[in-house]
Amino acid sequence: MPLPDENRLPSDPRTLMREVDAAIKIRDIGELQRCRDSLEVKWWESAIVVMLFISGLGFIITIFKLIPSQNSALFWFVFFWFILFVLTLIAAVEFLLAKINALRRLYEINTRTLEWLVKERQEVADVK
């Protein structure tokens, strides 16, 4: 099916290259915007860390009160492993948040680099 006259591709290679380049840039800008929106700092991330700390402290106090203390060795064994579990859970969430923050910084660096490369490319194209 032939294209309508108003949508015909230009026969001039430079014009065609400019139009294709513009279409690619528009698509890339939209994709970068979606990525930036998904990586932005959310208000609830700090609340998760605080709630995790409070719930871990509550778990430790609860387990301390609920474990029967007749057998002292068993009490301290269970209590130690429960504290280790809570600390591991908190460390895992903190590690995950640190990785997300590193991805955010990497995204910002890549965005600046891409903007610089596009600017340099335009300057080179203007010189020619």
N, C-alpha and C positions, 0 to 999 in steps of 0.2 A: 504494500500500500504506500503510495507516494505521500510525502509530507506536504501539507498546505504551503502556499507561497510564503506566508508570513513566518513560518517555522523552518524554512529551508536553512541548511547550514551554510555559512559563508564560504565562498570558494577561496578567499584569500587565506593563506596558511597562518599569517600573524593574527588575523582577526579570529580565526577558528581556535588558535592556541589560547588567545586571551579569554574567549568565552568558555572554553573547557576549563581553563585555570580558575576562572571566577566561579564556575559551578562547583569545582572541587573545593575551593576555599569556603564557599557557603556551607557545603556539607560538613567540612572539617570544623568550622566554627560552631555549627549546631552540635556536633558530637562533643567537642571540647566543653561547651556550655553544659551539656547534660552530665558529663563527668565531673565538672566543677561543682555542680549542684549536689551531686551524690556524695562528694567528698567534703563538703562544707561542715564546719563544726556545728553540731546540734546542741541544743540546750540541755538535753537529757543525758548527755555523756558524763558530765560531772556528777549528776544525780545518781547514775548507776554506780559509780565508784563509791560514793558516800553510802548508798543503800547496801552495797556489798560489804563494806566495812561494818556497818551497824548490824546487819544480819549475821555476819561472821562472829561478831562479839556476842550477839544474842545466842547463837548456837553454842558457843563455848560456855557461856554461863548456864544454859539449859543442860548441856551434857554434864557439866560439873555437878549440878544439883540432882540430876536424874540417875546417875550411875550409883548403884549401892556401894557404900564405902566399907562394907564388912571385910572384903579382901582388898587390902591396900595395894598389892602388886597389880591385880587386875584393874583396879580403879585407875591407877596412873598409866597403865598400858593403854587402856581404851582412851583415856583423856589425851595422852600424847598423840595417838594416831588421829584422833578427831581434830586436834589443833593443827597437825600437819596437813590434814585434808583441807581445812578451811584456809590455811595459808597458801596452799597450792592453788586452790580455786581463785583466791584473790590475785595471786601472782599471774595466773593464766589470763585473767581478764585485763590486768594491767599490761601484760605483754602484748595482748591483742590490740589494746588502745594505743600502745607505743608504735606498733606496726602501722596502724591506720594513720597516725600522725606523721610517720615517716613517708607514707604514700602521699599525704597531702603536700608535704614539703617537696617531694620529688615531682609532683604534678606542677607546682608553682615554678620550679626550676625549669622543667621541660617547656612550660608555656612561655617563659621569658626567652629561652633559647630559640624556640620556634618563631617568636615575634622578631627576634634579632635576625634570624636567618631570612625571614620574609623581607625584612627591611633591607638587608644587604643585597638580596636578589633584585629587589626593585631598583636599588641604586645602580647595580651593575647593568640592569636592563635600560635604565635611563641614560647611562653613559654611552651605550652602544647605539 
